[in-house]
């Protein structure tokens, strides 16, 4: 035995290894854990658009992006954009011009990007005679935030031309970035 311990390490006998069991270096498990965390981080940051649109994972994505300074896409919940009021009337001092007034509210738990507003004017037979889509810069007066806050209500006023002066009804829709539609129809 004394000879074996005096011999260099490479010349010493190796202990027998049980079949099916290999020795695991001490550094391997921490390395595997670190690589696993890096992979998880990459999945979260790379797939943050999809994860940020899930109620269960959004808070986690927001927290990760605060630490790593990445952008979290706006929440998108089209059904949470509720039209509160909408009306249309002729402009008293401008013939052929209609004044569209509306208000809508974001009932989502997080802020969302401002929707597109789509206005469709129809004749007495319900046939569309004009349609327009308006961005937030067109329907909001002055400077505004990039998103409508949770619980926030927005008032909208647009002046539009009635091309044939035969519009008797209108359809007012909110078109979120996801392509969903929240609509309200009325006649004047």
N, C-alpha and C positions, 0 to 999 in steps of 0.2 A: 504494500500500500504506500509506503514511504517513497518507493521509487516512482510510483504513478504520480504523486503530488509534486515530485521534484521535476518531472518531465514537463516540457513545454505544453501549453494548452492544446495545440493541434495534435500532439502525440498521445495525449491521454485518451483513455477509453471513453466512449460516449455512453451515457446511461441508455438502457433499452427503452424504447418508446412503445407504448401499447398500440396494438393495431387499431387504426381509425382515429388516433389522437396524435396531433402534431403540436409541438410547443408553440405558443402564441407570444410574440414579443410584446413587452409591456406597452410600447408606444403605439401599437396597432389600434387598440380600442379608442383612445383619444383621437387618433387620426381619422378613424371611420366616423366618429361623432362630429368632428369638425367639418369633414367633407359633406356629411348629411345636412348639417346646418347651412353650409354654403349652397347646397343644392336647393334646400327649402327657400332660402333667401332669393335665389335666382328665379325660382318658380313664382314666388310672390311678386317680385318686381317686374319680371317679364310678363306675367299674366295678370297684372294689376287691373287692367281694364275690365276683364270678366269678373275678377274677384271683388272689385269695387262696386259692382252692380248687384251684389248679393247681400242681403240684410245681415246674414250671419258672419260674413268675412270682411265687410267694409271697415268696421272699427279696427281690425287687425291690420289691414292694408294702410289705413290712414296713419296708424302708429308707426309702422315700418317706414313709410315714406317721410314721416317727420324726422326720423333718425337719419335716413339716407338721402334726404333732400330730393326725392323724386316727386313727380306730379301725379295727383290722384284725379282720374277723370270725374267729371260732374256726375252726380247721381241722376239716373233716368228712371222716372216712374210716371209714365204718361197718364195713368188713371188718377194720379194724385193732383193733376192740374184741373181744378174745378172752375167752370165758368159761373160766376156769381150773378152777373147781370149783363145784358146786351140789348142795345136798341139802335135804331137807325132812323134818321129824319132828314128832310130836305134842309139845306142851308138857307136861312131866310134871305140873305143878301146876295146869294150866288145861284142863279138858275142852273139846273143840271148837275149840281154838286150835292152829294149826300154826306152827312156827318154820321160816322159810325162811332158809337161809344160802347165800351165794354169794360168789365172788370173780371179778373180771374184770380184765383188763390192757389198757392202751392200747399197742399195738405200732406206732402211727403215729410218724412222725419229729417231729411237733409235738404240743403239747397240744391236746385237743379238749374241747368242752363236755360236761358230764356227761350221759349218756343217760337216757332214761326207762327204767324197768324195768317190764316187763309180765309178770305172773304169771297163768297160766291153770290152774285146777284142773279135773281131769276125773274122771269116774266109771269104774267097771270096764269099761264099754263104749267108753271114749274120748270120751264126750260131755262137752263143757265144761259145768261146773256153776257156775263162778265165774271172774271175770277182773277184774284190777285193774292200773292203771298207777300207778307211783310215781315222784315226782320225787326228785332228789338230796337235798333237804332231808328227805325221808321215810325214805330208806334209808341215809343217812350220819349217824353220830353226831356231834353238835356242829358247830362251825364248820368250813367247808371252803372251798378255793379255788374259783373260778368254773369251772375246767377241771381235767380229769385230765391230769397231765403225761405226756410221752412216756416209756414204759417203766414207768409207775406202775401198781401193782396196788391195787385197792380191795376191801375186805371189806364185805359187806352182810349185814344181818340184819333180817328183817321178821317181825312176829307178825301172822298173818292168821287170820280166822275161817273155819272150814270150815262153810258154811251148812247143809249137809245131813249132814255127818259121813260122807260117802260118797266123798270124794276119795281116789283111789288113785294118781293120776299127776299130774304137773305139767309145764308148759311154761314155761320161763323165757327171756325175750327182752329184748335191749337194743334200744331204739328211739332211734337218734340223731335229731338235729334234722332231718336230711335225709330222714327217713322210711324209711331202709333198716333191715333187721332182721338181728340176729345172735342165733341162738336155741340153746337146749339143752333137751332133753326127758329126763325121767326118771320112774321110778315109785318109790313109796316102799315 
